[in-house]
Amino acid sequence: MTVDAPKVVHVSPGRVRVRVPHAKHNPSVTHAIHERLAAAPGISHVETNLLTGSVLILFEAAEVALEDVMPGVAEVLGAVLPGLEEEVVAGLLHPSADGSGSPQPLAHQITGLFGGLDRQLGSVSGGTVDLRVLLPLSLFFLGMGRLVMAETTAFPSWSDLLWFSFGTFVALNPARVTATEPVTAPRPVTATEPVTTAK
């Protein structure tokens, strides 16, 4: 018996969605996939959709890498779908963001890493701190620390860090910088206007 191949349709930090055609309108297969994946190590939550054959797998991206989760997913699908070919299972071990199986560009991997870190930082701080504030603030304090702790002032090191913290903050927070009202100089008093003083 040949089984339609499962396909990774979406990957983002901490979650992966797999489309399993054989699970569509098949409660026994859907239930088996759900139960086995929920018990798999590293997986924190599983949602299955009987109508679409979709399986959403959530995992803690800070603690478990996608590469560590996918072998368990492939093993479960291989056990539940006995007609699944080994090449298909092997293809599930290297998913990409677009589900094509080709590796993600490094820029996407880095963006995903920092996006996940930013979300975790926001959830821990209650939404008050994110990387756009923390990164320049860290550079500022690092620069100040070097300035204070240095016996001799090595010119570019501390000042570069302070300047870089300012530049990074402005670049990462353009809305915050431009949202403030501009400071205008007071209007000069002309000779024909009376001068009043506050009492």
N, C-alpha and C positions, 0 to 999 in steps of 0.2 A: 504494500500500500504506500503511495506517495502522498506526503502531506505538503500543503502549500507552506512555503517558507515564512517564518516569522521575520519581521523587519523592524529595525530600530528606526523610528520616525522622528524622534526628538531627543536631544540630550542638552541638558543645562546643569549647572552646578547643583548637585544634590538630588537630581531627578533624571530619570530616563523613561521614555514611553516606547513600548514595543507593540506593534500590531501583529496579532496572532490570528490569521484567517480561520484556522480550524476551531478556535474558541468562540467564534461568532455564532450565536444562537445554539450553543452547545454547553448547557449548564454543567455537565459533569466535568468537562475539560476546564472550563472557566473556574469552577470550584477547586479542582485539583491544583491548577496553577496558583491560584490565590493562597491556598493553604500551604503549599510547599515553599513558595517565595516568602511568605510571611515568617516562616520558620528559618529561612536561610540567614547565615551570619552576615552582619553588616547592613542588612535591609531594615529600615525603621517602619515603613508603611507600604502597603500594597493596595491598589484599587484596580478592580477589573470591571470591564463593561461588557455585559453579555450581548448587547445589541451591536456593538462595533467590533468586538474582539480585541479591544485595546487593554493593555496592561500598563498601569502607571506604577513605577517603582521609585520610592523615596529613600534616600540614605543620607547620613550625616557627612557632607562633603569635607568637613574639617577633620573628620576621624577616619573616613574610608574613601579610597580613590575609586573612580569608576572602573578602573582596570581590575580592582579587587572584587567588585560586585558582579561584573559580567560573566565570569566563569560559573558562578552559582546560578545565574539566570539561565545560561546555556545548558547547564546540567539539569536543571528542573525541566526546561522545555524538551530536552532530549529524552527525559524519563517519561514525561506526560504524553509526548507525541512520538511514539516508537518508530514511525516511518520517516522521521526527520533525518536528513542526510548529514554526515559528519562535517562536510564543507559549510553547510548552513550554520551549524553550531559554531564552527570556528569563525565564521564571518561575524557572529554576534559578539565575539570577544574584542573586536576593534571597531566600535561604532564611531561615527562622526556626528557633528551637530546637525547635518542635513540628512542623516540616515543612509548615506550612500556607502558607508563602509570605508571611505578614503580617510586618511588621517586629517585631523584638524590642523590648520596653520598655527604656528606658534603664537601669533598675535591673538588668536581666538582663545587659545588655552590660557594665556596670561590674563586676558580680559576676564575670562570666566573665573579664574582664581581670585583676582582682586574684586570682582563683583560679588562673589560669595563671601569674601572677607568683609567687604563693606556692609553687606546685609547682616552678617553676624554681629558686627560692631554696632550697627543701628539697633538691632534687637536687644543686645546686652545693655546699651546705654539709654534705651527707651526712645530712640530716634533723635537724641540731642547731639550726638557726635557721629561723624562719618569720616571717611578717609580724606575728603576734600578739606577738612579742617585739621584732622589729626596729623597728616603728613607735613604741612607747613609748620604747624605748631611744634612738632618733634624736631624739625630742622632748626627752628628758632631757638629752642632750649638747648639743642646740641651746640649751636653757635655761641650762645651765652655761656654755656658751661666751659667751652674751650677758651673763651675770652677771660673768664674769671679765674680759671685754674692755670692758665699759662703763666709761667715765670717771665718769659719774654714774649712779647706780642709778635707772633709770626703773622705778617700782614695779611696775606690773602685767605688763610684758612678760616678764621672765625667770621670775618666780614663777608666772605663769599657765602658761608652758610646762612648768615642773617639775610643777605640780599636774596639768596635763592629761596629762603622761606617766604619772603614777601612776594617775590615773583611767582612762586608756585601758588600761593594763596590767591593772588589776583587772577592767574590763569584758570584755576579750578573753580573760582567763585565769581564769575563776571556779574551775575545778577546781584549779588550782595554788595559788590563794589559800586556798581552804577545805580543802585537803588537809593543811595543816600542823596540828600539834596546838596547841590553845590553851595559852597560858602562864597558869599558875595561880599565885596568890600563895602564899607559904609559910603553913602553918597556924600560927596564933599559939600560943605556949607558955602553958599555964595555970599558975596558982600551985601546983597540986598535983602537977605532973609534974616529975621531976628534970631539971635542965639538964645536958647533957653537952657537953663541948668536945672537939674533935679535937686529938690530940697530935702 
